[in-house]
Amino acid sequence: MHEVTSSFEDILDRVSRSRITLVAGISDTGKSTLVRRLADELPAMVVDSDIGQSDMGPPSVVSLGYRREGRFHMTDGYFVGSVTPARHFLQLMAGVSRMVLQCNRYPLIVNTTGLATGGIGRTLLTEKINAVSPDLIITISTDNELSYLNAFRKCGIEIMNMMPGPDVREKSRAERNLLRGRAFREHFEGASVQSIALQDTGIERSLLNNGAVVSPDTIRSELGFDAVHVEVSGDEAIAVFEDLVPERETIALAFGTKVISAYAASDFENVLVGIIDRDGHLSGLGIVKSIDFDRKVINILTCAKDFSVIQFGTMKLDPETFASAGQFLPSFYRA
């Protein structure tokens, strides 16, 4: 790919003179180890965008912070909504861009996900570099899997390559899941169930709480079926049912909309959400216990105290084991 720089001292010196350094490599090549070593030696800020195996902050979050006395200290974060970049490119890119723009102290080191090869991985890493505009890219590779990054040299970005360290080993899926569950458990330590009135909070990444509510009586009398909750916004509608979801085409015809997001009421249980405070910063994560549509209250297990905005994720988390409990996806219909 290019000349290998095996000296950590050379890397350290170059990072100390850079404004923004981005560290890239496939999974289990030692990216996080390198970032920790650099942050231990330098008064650097760090953006951790490895949402699946984060070192700073909980999984599913792009985190900004610093390292002191062998520990990371998170100062802000951006909730992506899942522990995988798949189907979350926009949220991941928004999170990285926001954390970088928020940083007013340099040097800044950006750690990346292990999704760096194949069409999707190349696109993600390439556009992340375009968004961040680093002075320096450090690649950790054993072959030419990251040679496509050489194109950035034409833009004046310096590239240095390292080989994975001798202690680097591949983690099994079970080990990754165990580490991720442990990180979630630490984040939720001391959490309690909070009941939040829907009218007092905003909701992002969902039509819920963002449309005109159709009363259950109207639905029953005029449309011929029961629903727990229905909202219509333009050509879209969200419909929540007690149990079985009717034919989606029937729902669309009933409301005169082109797009329907339909759920059973139980679908909202255990959904992972981000809690945003009144200043627009991440206050913490939450796990939805239930939504009482009659009382218009959402019950969330969380350590957060400020509930200005709730951002829905696309994954569920078991509140007992903190293991993944499936996905949160609607029964979707588009006319």
N, C-alpha and C positions, 0 to 999 in steps of 0.2 A: 504493500500500500504506500508506505513512505518510510522514512528513516525512523527506527525505533529508538525512543529515548528511555533508557532503562534506569536513569538516575532520578530518584525522587527529589533530590536537591535541585536538579534542573527544572523539574516541573514546578516545585515550590517557588523558585525564583521567578519563573515566568508568570505564574498565577498572581504573585504578589504585585506584579507590574501591570496586570490586566484589570480592566474595569469589570468585564463579565466573562466568566469561564463556563463553558458547558461541557459536561462529562457524558460521553456516550459509549454504549456497548450493549451487547445482548445480555440476557439474564445470566447471573452467576459468573460474571467475569471480574467482579471486584470494584464496581463503580462506587457503591456505598462505602466500602472500606477506604478507597482513595479520598472521597469527599470528607470522611471523618478525619483522616490524617491531615488533610490540608486545613480543615477548620480548626483542628487542635493547634496548628502552628501559626495560623494567621488570624488577625482580627476581621474575619470575613463574615458576611451574611450568606445564608444558604437558602435556596429554593429547592424543596424536595418534591418532585413531581412523579415519583414512583408510587402511584396510588395503591398498588397491590401489596408492596413490601416496603412501606414507608419507615424511615428511621426517625422522623420528626413529625409529631402529630399523628392522628389516627389514620388508618387506611381509608380510602375514598376521598381524601383531602389533599390538595396541593398546599404545602405548608411553607411559610417563610419564618426564618428565625436565625439563631446563632448558636455557637457551641462554646460552653465554658466548663472547665473542670471535668472534662470527659462526658458531658451531657448536652443534648440539644435542648434549646429553650425556644418554643414556638411563640411568635409574636402575632401572627395572623394566618388565615387560611382561606381556602376556597373549596367548597363542597362540590365534588364532581358528580357524585350520585351512584358510583359503583367502584369496585376494586379492579376493574378491567377497562382499558381505553376503548374497547370495542363498543360502538354505538354512542360513545361519549367524547368524540374528538372535539366538538365545539366547546363543551364544558371544560375539558382538559386544557385546551388552548387558551380559553378565557381566563382560567385559573393561573396558568403560568404567566400570561401577559400582565394580569393584574398584580401578582406578587412582585414581578420584576419592576413594574412601574412604581410600585409603592416603596421600593427600596431606595433610600437616599444615602446609603453608605456603601462604600466599595472597599475591597474587591467583593464581588458577588459570585457565588458558585452555584450552578444549576445542575442538579442531578436529574436524570431522565429514566424513563421506563425501559425495560428490557425488550420491548417491541421495537426493534430497529432494523429488521430485515424483512424481505418479501415486499410486495407492493404496498400493503397497508403500513408496514413498519417504516419503510423508506419515506412514504408520504408524511407520516406523523412526525418523524424526526426532522425531516427537511423543513417542514412548515414551522416546527417549533424553533428551529435555528433562525428562520426568517423572522419570526415574531420577536425573538430575544435579541438578535443582532449581537452575538458575543464577539469579543476580540480574539478569543482563544477557544478552540475545541480540543479536548483531550479524548482520544478514542482508546478503548481497551479492547484489543482484538488479537486473535491468534492466526488469522488468515486474512483474506481480502474482503471479508463480509461488509466492511464499512468503507470500501474504496470509493463509493459514490459520493462521499463527503468531500473528496478532493476538489469538487467543483467550487466549493466555497473559498478555496485559495484564490480563485480568480476575482473574488470580491474583497480581497485583502484580509481575510480571516486566517490567522495562523493555526495550523493543525499539528499537534504532537501526538504520537502514538506510544502506548505502553502495552506490554504483555501482561496477561493476568498473573498475579502473584502466585507463589508456590502453595499458599494455604487456601487458595480459592477452590471450592468444590461445588458441584451441582446439588441443589436442594430438591428433594422429592416433593410431589404435590402435597402429600400428607404433612410434610414439615412446613411447607409454605402456609397451609391452612392453619396449622397449629400456631405459628408465629403471628398470623393475622388475627386469629381469635384472641390471642393473648393481648395484642395491641388494642383491640376493641374493648376487651374486658377492663384494661387499665383506664381507658377513656371514660367508661361508664361507671367507674368506681364511685360509690356514694350517690348514684342517680336515684331519683324518685319520680313518681308519676305526677305530671302536671296537667291540669285541665285548662285548656285555653279556648275562650270563646272565638268562634270563627269570625265574628264581626269585628273583633279587636286585632286581628292579624291578617297580613297579606299572605297569599300563597303563590309560589312560583313553580313553573314546570308542570302545571296541571290546570285544567279548566275549572277545577273545583274552586268555588268561592270567587269566580271571575266572570260569571254570566248572570242572566236573568233567571231567577228561580221560578219553576213551574210547580204549583201546589199539587200535593198528592191527590186531593179531591178532583182537581181539574183533569189530571191524568186518568183517574179511574172513571170519571163520568163521561169524558169526551173521547178518550182514546181506547178504553176498554181493557186496560191492564194496570196492575199496581206497580208502583215504584217507590223506593225509599227517598230518593232525591234526584231531581233533574234540573239542570241548568242549560240554558241556550245562549250562545254567543255568536251572532252572525250565522254562518253556515255550519257551525259546529255545535255539538251538544255533548254533555256528560250525563250519563244515566246510571244510577246505582239501584240495584234490586236486592231484595231480601235474601234471595237464594239463587234460583235459576234465572239466567238472563234470557229474555225472549229473543226471537229472531232479530238480528241486527237491522235487516232491511225493513222490518216492520217498525222498529223504533225510528229509523230515518224517515220513513214515509209519514209517521205520526207527527213528527216535529218539523217536517219540512226542511231538514238539514241534509247536507251532503256528507258530513263526517260525524260519526258517533264513537265515543269512547264509553264502553259499557263495562260495569263492574258488578260483582256481588259485594254486599257489605263487608263480608269477611276478607275480601281481597286486600283491604287496607291494613289488616293486622300485621304487625312486625315489619312494616315498611321503614327503611332507613331514611331519615330526613336530616337536612341541615337547618340549624336555627341561626337566623341573622338578627343582630341587635339593631337598635335605632340609629346607629352610626353607619350601618351597612357592612359591618364586619361579622365574621363567623363567631358566634357565641358558643357553639358546640354542636354535637350530633344528638339525634333523638331516635327513638324507636316507637312508632305508632302502636299503641295498645288497642285503640278502637276510635271510631268516630260515632258520636251520638247525633244523628241527623235530626232527631226531634228537638233536642235541646240546643243543637248547633254548637256542639263542643267537641274538640279533638283532644284525646288523652294521649300524652306522650311521655315515655320514660326518658329522662334527660338530666344532665347536671346544669344545663343552661338556665338562666334566670330572666333574660330579656327575649321576648317572643314577638319581635316586630314583624318578621317574615319567616315562613316555613318553606323550605325548598324540598320538593319530593325527589327522592332518588328512584332507582329502578331495581334495587335489590332489597331482599328481606334479610333480617338478622334475628336469630333466635336469642331472646333476651335472657335465657338461662345459660346457654353454652357459648353464645356470641359467635356461633358458626353460621355460615350462609344458610338461609332458609328458603331459597328460591328467588324468583324474580317478580317484580311488580309491573305487570304489563296488562293493558286493558284488552277486552275483546273488541277488536277494532273493525269498523266498517267505513268504507268510502264509496259513495255512490258514483 
